Amino acid sequence: MSLEGSLYVGASGLDAATTELSVVGDNIANSSTVGFKAARTVFADAMAQQLIGGATGQEGLGVTVETVQKLFSQGGFTTTGLATDVAIQGNGLFVLKGDHDGENGTFYTRDGQFTIDKDGYLTNLQGLRVQGLQADATGTVTSGLMGDLQVGNASAPAKATDQITIRGNLDQTAAPLTWDPTNPKTTSNFTTSMTVYDSLGKAIQLDIYFSKKDPSDPTYTDATDSGEWTYHVMTDSANLSNAMDGSTIDHTAVTGPIEVANGSLRFDTSGRMISNSTDNQGFYPTNSVGPQTLTFNFGTGTAGGGSGLDGLTQYAATSAVSFVTQAGSSSGSLSSISVGQDGTITGGFTNGQTRTLGQMIIANFKAPDQLTRVGSTLYTEAPASGAPTLGTPATADRGSLTAGTLEQSNVDISSEFIRMIAAQRNFEANSKTLTTADQLLAELMQIKR
């Protein structure tokens, strides 16, 4: 190789060192960029030439930068507390669609800084829409509904109450009373109230009165019972269109509370419920077309194979309710969302209901380090990366999701400084090759003189 060739060899080293410094500088600059993946410079020797003359062997022609390889190792996690911040633990990238720098298409990222836009779509901070499986109105996710995830416009419809559950105790020592619907307070031993909902979500108060039966009552079932009770459910007539027998209520003539259901309860000498029954029912809320069926769950009696202790009991203790609930609600608007490890997005509503709104998907690539970097921590598919395989998190070899958390850059600052020093020394050493070759060429010029 000529002395001029030595200059080109040294120049190739300078170029390679400059590229290395640029890559290191880019890594350091993005050390705080969420989801950023560091890169490294891969060097290769330039094609060698055969020595001429009698010598054997080959003479190198310098160095080239073979590639700048992306390193998709796991970054650390930072807790943010924001429900829409999501990190991938393991393999995979989030899938986004939309316009980025004038290019409309599909993009991939590890940056899980998401938000909900004005139209209710889950997007990244650049407005690209997160892709996933949309749930239907019942909260069922199906594979045929893949696309933009719209979760922010969800609402919960009203649900008519269909079941009432009560647990507690009825005092065994209470004196028997004869029920009179026109005077419920003085002809009942114990009462409790609760709110139920009609088909339009209107709240209606029900009062449930419990009266202990006298054993001499002709309707008393079994003389060996420790106690029998009747219960009577009443509400204000203004809440109803029809009476319990189905007849239309004349609200100009009928006012005050009227009965909408009644039944009986039996207990044994151990205080356990033997059985319970609803004898009559006719609940006609004003907004209902027909009667709204109410199922009263007071527990499973021993006659039905139950313990007789999982609902109402009858002990010699003060009558009290320990638990009461009903399966109905008014309509509600979205108040919160949460993301599960499998990408399931669950919405919480102001009426206390929850429902699945959708499920995020992630993409895996055979060679993620070959993806094309397009800025804003986004990547696009490249021929060398292979086609993506899409699926839900925590399936196959895809990672799981952690909500309220972000994956930080995987840049190791200490390692980058070491690489920077090495690149600097490499640059200085190659510059010596140039200055030395230059000095030798100067000497040749002196020989001519």
NORGIRA-V38706 format. One line per field, one symbol per residue. ss: DSSP state (@ for helix, = for strand, . for the rest). phi: phi as a letter, one per 30 degrees, with the letter a starting at -180 (. if undefined). psi: psi as a letter, one per 30 degrees, with the letter a starting at -180 (. if undefined). Layout:
ss->???
phi->???
psi->???
This chain:
ss->..@@@@@@@@@@@@@@@@@@@@@@@@@@@.........=======...==.......==...========......===.....=====...========..=======...====....====....=======.....========.=....==..=...=======...........@@@......========.....==========..............==========@@@=.=.....=........===========.....=========...=.........===....@@@.......==......=======..=..========....======....===========...@@@.====..===........====.......====.===.....@@@@@@@@@@@@@@@@@@@@@@@@@@@@@@@@@@@@.
phi->.ddddddddddddddddddddddddddddcdcddidcdbbdccbddedcddciddcjbcdcjbbcdaccdccddddcbdciddddbbcckdjbdcbbkcbhicclcbbacdcdcbcddciddbddcjdddcacddddciccbddcdlddcbdcdbcddbddbbbcbblbcddddddbcdbddbdddcbdabbbaccbddciddbdcccccbdddeddedddbddddabbcbbcbbddddccbdddjdddcddccbidbdbaaabbbbcdcidddabbcdbaacceedcdbdcdcccccjcdddcicdibcbdbbcdbedaccababcaaddbcdcabbcddcidcccccdcjdbadclbdcbccbdbddcdddbjhhcbbdbeddiddccadeibhcddccbdibbddecdcedddddddddddddddddddedddddddddddddddd
psi->kleeeeeeeeeeeeeeeeeeeeeeeeeefgfgkkgkkllkkjlkklklkkklbfllalklgalljeljkkjhlkllkkkffkffkkkkjallklklkakjhfkkaklklfjgjllkafggkklaffgkkkkakklaffgkkkffhkakjjffgllklkkkkfkkkkkakkjfgkkkkjkjffieefglfkklllklkafggkkkkkkjkkkkkkffkffkekffkfkklkkkkllkffflfllfgfkkkjffeklaklkfllalkkkafggkkellljekkijilefkeakjkkkjjgljlffggafgggckljlilkklkfkklkillllllkflllklfggkjkkklfgfllkkfaklllkkkeiffglkkglhglllklefflkkjklllglbgkllkjlgkkklkgkjeeeeeeeeeeeeeeeeeeeeeeeeeeeeeeeeeeee.
